[in-house]
Amino acid sequence: MPDATSDRGAHAASGMTNATKSWRDVRFIASFAGAASFAAAIVVAGVLIRPPGASALPSFARQTGQPCATCHTAFPQLTPFGRRFKLGGYTMGGGMSLQQAPPLAMMVIGSFSHTQDNQDSPPTPSTHTNNNPLLQQLSLFYGGQIYGNLGAFIQGTYDGASQHMFLDASDVRYADTTKLLGFDVTYGVTVNNTPTVEDVWNTTPAWGFPFVASTLAPQFALPGTLIEGGLGNHVIGTGVYTFWNDMFYVDFTAYQNLSTGTLQALGEPEVIGSTSIDGVAPYWRAAFEYDTGEQSFEVGTYGIFANTLPGRVAGFGFDQIMDVAVDAQYQYIGDPHNITLRLTNIHESQQLNSSYLQGGASNLYNTLNSFKASAEYVYDHTYSLTAGYFNVSGSADALLYGANSLVNLPNGEGIIVDAAFLPFSKGGPSFYPWLNARLGVSYTSYLKVFGGGNNFDGLNVNHNAAGNNTLLLYAWMAF
């Protein structure tokens, strides 16, 4: 699938002695085993104790007094109620007050990654060419009301692959309601650092399927469009939005670049060589949702236009990038059955003035297309099964893709299947009723990579699309 995670977890040369490497492996595996054992103990204890109530982000649960199943079919996917909670600025009450419980929460994700073929080299200095356990992510959140109509979802993350702590995707909102033409209107202002993180449907890149993926595999990640993560955590945007008559949603956000110094102060590990933008990059979103109670249907469009500096190198002009997307989502929320269907198609037009002059692209004009579709069934808000398909296609370009593609193409496709157990969706254990967990297994099968199936780069007969196939075991805990 398209790589939407910047370059975290990219391959790195080791440069360590065997003794040093072995010692790091021991500490690494021990820390993962400890985290996994702790998570397992909590899950087992929680399953044995009658559950009173929980939410995907526990601070939201304490604030609203609502169980996870009210806002999520299977977290992190939102129900119509969950979407309206977010549009309302994360300020809805009904549970514990700000004075009773500060809106703080933590999340940890432990994982184990296995690829069909060993990678050419370890993805990080402290890992192996295959079969890697990882304390993948540890996050601290401020999630909920700040004061009055002002609320926030702010995430600081320790990334186990890069071993860095940084400000992750975050969203601060002010929201209110009024009347327009006799109908209710929710309107607000958002300040965030990742395009589409402000969105409330699980079709856009920030919150789309797969909801958890390996940060150590695959070795040959397909290219992604700019909006699929090319600017994530590296920009600051201020936007306005409105949701009229519980049906029509419009959002406009203007993004600007964050300086290298600011990003480094925020802990970003991959600043030098990353993409930056010049001036303002406008992002737009429009959607129509029809909600009948048990069923809801959404169709919409979103996109971004940006003048980008590849590698943050000035003096060669800009690459002009235009992403235009369409999306749709259907949800059936019954008892005990929940079904969600999602699709999105992003078309990117590229005028590569800077890349061309720097010798990074053979063509001045290129296109890139990213299509994703998924279907999910959830039983009793506890057992989830999701199947997804992804397809990337675009212009042939020897300098952009020739290192990985014999035919100079970005094209690839594959299938993802994810099965998960969510024991606390309807309530956590009595000793901590806001605990939540998602225990899952995911398998990604690559049908084509960089335009080919076998020996796709023409350099190594062992470089086949199926060699990228990735099995991921994960434990996702929020408390």
C-alpha positions, 0 to 999 in steps of 0.5 A, spaced: 500 500 500 502 507 499 507 509 504 504 514 508 508 515 514 514 519 511 520 515 512 520 512 519 522 505 519 526 506 513 532 502 512 538 504 516 546 501 516 547 498 522 555 499 524 554 495 530 559 490 533 555 483 534 556 484 541 553 491 541 547 488 537 546 482 541 545 486 547 540 491 544 536 485 541 536 482 548 533 489 551 529 490 545 525 483 546 525 483 553 522 490 553 517 488 548 515 481 552 514 485 558 509 490 555 506 484 551 505 480 558 502 487 561 497 488 556 495 480 556 494 480 564 490 487 563 486 484 558 485 477 561 483 480 568 478 485 564 475 479 561 473 476 567 470 482 571 464 485 569 465 491 565 461 498 566 463 502 560 469 504 556 471 509 550 476 508 544 480 514 548 479 513 555 479 521 556 473 522 552 469 516 556 470 519 562 468 526 559 461 523 556 460 518 560 458 514 554 461 507 552 466 506 546 460 502 542 456 509 542 462 513 538 465 507 534 463 501 531 470 498 532 475 503 534 478 508 531 472 508 526 466 513 528 459 512 528 454 518 526 454 520 534 462 519 534 462 524 528 458 529 531 462 529 538 468 531 534 465 536 530 462 539 536 469 540 538 471 534 543 467 538 548 460 534 549 459 532 557 455 528 561 460 524 565 466 527 569 467 534 569 474 537 567 475 538 575 474 531 576 478 528 571 483 531 567 482 529 559 489 525 559 490 518 556 495 513 554 496 508 548 501 503 547 501 498 540 506 492 541 507 488 534 510 483 531 512 483 523 513 477 519 515 478 511 514 472 506 522 473 504 527 476 508 529 483 507 535 485 504 538 488 510 535 490 517 530 495 517 533 499 523 539 498 527 536 494 533 532 489 528 533 483 524 531 482 516 525 478 519 521 476 525 521 483 528 517 484 535 517 492 536 514 496 541 511 500 535 508 506 539 507 509 545 502 515 546 500 520 551 494 524 549 490 531 551 483 529 549 477 533 551 474 539 553 479 545 554 474 550 556 467 552 554 467 550 546 474 549 546 477 542 545 483 538 543 485 532 540 493 532 542 498 526 541 505 526 543 508 519 540 514 515 541 515 511 535 519 505 536 522 504 530 525 511 529 526 511 537 524 518 537 518 522 541 515 527 537 508 531 536 504 526 532 497 528 528 493 533 533 487 537 532 485 543 536 477 546 535 472 551 537 465 549 535 458 552 536 451 551 534 446 556 531 440 556 526 440 557 518 434 557 514 430 554 520 435 548 520 441 546 526 448 548 524 454 546 527 460 550 525 467 551 528 475 553 527 480 547 527 488 548 528 491 542 526 498 539 523 496 533 518 491 534 512 485 530 513 486 529 521 480 534 522 476 529 517 470 525 521 469 519 516 474 513 515 475 514 508 480 519 508 488 518 509 489 520 516 483 515 519 483 510 513 484 503 513 488 499 515 488 502 522 494 499 524 500 497 520 507 495 520 512 500 521 518 495 519 515 492 513 514 492 507 521 493 504 519 496 498 513 501 499 509 503 494 509 511 493 503 515 496 500 521 494 502 528 497 495 528 501 497 521 504 502 523 509 507 527 505 506 533 509 503 529 516 506 533 522 510 537 518 505 543 517 500 547 521 493 549 518 487 553 520 481 552 517 473 553 518 468 548 517 460 547 518 455 542 518 448 544 516 442 540 517 446 534 519 447 533 512 452 537 508 459 538 511 464 543 508 471 544 510 476 549 508 483 549 511 490 553 509 496 549 511 503 553 512 510 550 512 513 549 519 520 551 519 526 546 520 528 549 527 520 548 529 520 541 527 526 539 531 524 542 537 517 538 536 521 532 536 520 530 528 526 525 527 526 526 519 526 533 517 532 534 513 530 531 506 523 531 507 518 535 503 516 542 505 511 547 502 512 554 500 506 559 501 499 557 503 497 550 501 489 550 501 485 544 503 478 543 501 473 538 503 465 537 502 461 531 504 453 529 504 451 524 509 444 521 510 443 518 516 436 514 517 438 511 524 441 504 523 444 506 516 448 512 514 451 514 507 456 519 505 459 521 499 464 527 498 470 530 495 477 532 498 483 535 496 489 539 496 494 544 492 501 545 494 507 548 491 513 543 494 520 543 495 523 536 495 528 535 500 527 542 502 532 544 497 531 551 494 533 555 488 530 550 483 523 553 483 517 548 486 514 542 484 506 543 484 502 538 486 494 537 486 491 532 489 483 531 488 479 525 491 472 522 491 470 518 497 464 514 499 462 510 506 456 506 508 454 504 515 449 499 518 449 499 525 444 494 528 445 490 534 449 485 534 451 486 527 455 492 524 457 493 517 461 498 514 463 499 506 468 505 504 472 507 498 476 513 496 480 515 490 485 520 489 488 523 483 495 527 483 497 531 478 504 533 478 508 539 475 515 537 477 519 543 476 524 542 482 525 535 481 526 535 474 532 540 475 535 537 481 535 530 477 530 527 481 525 526 475 525 524 468 518 528 466 516 535 468 509 532 468 507 526 471 500 523 475 499 518 480 493 515 482 491 511 489 485 507 490 482 504 496 476 500 498 474 496 504 469 492 507 468 491 515 463 486 519 463 487 526 459 482 531 457 485 537 462 491 537 467 485 539 469 481 533 471 485 527 473 482 520 475 487 515 478 486 507 481 491 503 484 492 496 489 498 494 491 500 487 497 505 485 498 507 478 501 512 475 506 515 469 513 511 468 519 515 470 526 512 470 529 517 475 523 517 480 522 509 480 527 506 476 531 504 482 525 499 484 522 498 477 524 495 471 519 498 467 520 505 471 512 505 474 510 506 481 504 501 479 502 496 485 496 493 488 494 488 493 489 485 499 489 486 506 485 482 511 485 484 518 481 480 524 481 483 531 478 482 538 475 488 542 474 485 549 472 492 552 468 496 547 462 495 551 465 496 558 472 495 561 474 492 568 471 495 574 478 497 576 479 501 570 472 502 566 475 506 561 480 501 559 480 499 551 484 494 547 484 491 540 488 485 539 489 483 532 492 480 526 493 483 519 495 480 513 497 484 507 498 480 500 502 484 494 499 482 487 504 487 484 509 492 486 513 497 482 509 494 475 511 487 476 510 481 480 517 477 479 524 480 479 520 487 479 526 491 479 531 487 474 536 487 479 535 481 484 531 475 482 529 474 489 525 481 489 518 479 487 511 482 489 509 476 494 516 477 498 513 483 501 507 479 503 506 481 511 503 478 517 502 483 523 500 481 530 498 487 534 496 489 541 493 496 541 491 498 548 488 505 551 488 507 558 
